[in-house]
Amino acid sequence: MPFGHDMVHSLATVVELVNTSPATGGEEGLPGLAELQAFVESREVSGVSELTARDLTQVRAVREAFHRVFTAPDQPTAVHTLNSLLSSTRITPRLTEHDGHPLHVHYFAADSSLAEHLAADCGVALALLLVEGEGERLRTCSAPDCDHVFVDESRNRSRVYCDSRTCGNRMHVAAYRARRRA
């Protein structure tokens, strides 16, 4: 399924956000405002003013809701979770061009908090994926020591590791060594 620029960006943003959660097997990736600001800058989240402790708390809550979408046992559960999150936002679609990006749609209201901005834009991207029958592309890494999430953008939906250079390579080397010992 070919994704447009804004869809790819929103999906990558939600994956990166979810993977900051301790629930994905690591340490808290957003321990403070400095890390939240770094996330905003690295993901080029537009229209964000000064961040507060409230923003950090709200973004963490949105992050955990997105994590529940990725790890839902079935599509109805993912849909219910995503609908709950989307219903808490003021979705206000508008076309925009900024920062050298082509024309695309923003779904958040102009005066939204960072959490509402992420919930609206990333939530709509996930919703569109589900509507297209592509929910199985929302995955958790198959490496036994990794719980990171990812969106499988491969043509044949065959990706199983969050990163082929780390988890994938590590698992392939382990399998090779096990075969050599046998």
Salt bridges, closest charged atoms under 4 A:
GLU16 OE1 - ARG43 NH1 3.74
GLU28 OE1 - ARG60 NE 3.96
GLU28 OE2 - ARG63 NH1 2.61
GLU44 OE1 - HIS101 NE2 3.07
GLU64 OE2 - ARG63 NE 2.72
ASP99 OD2 - HIS98 ND1 3.01
ASP111 OD1 - ARG90 NH1 2.87
GLU116 OE1 - ARG90 NH2 2.96
ASP121 OD2 - HIS117 NE2 3.79
GLU134 OE1 - ARG137 NE 2.68
GLU134 OE1 - ARG157 NH2 2.85
GLU136 OE2 - ARG157 NE 2.74
ASP145 OD1 - ARG170 NH2 2.75
ASP152 OD2 - ARG139 NH1 2.85
ASP163 OD1 - ARG165 NE 3.42
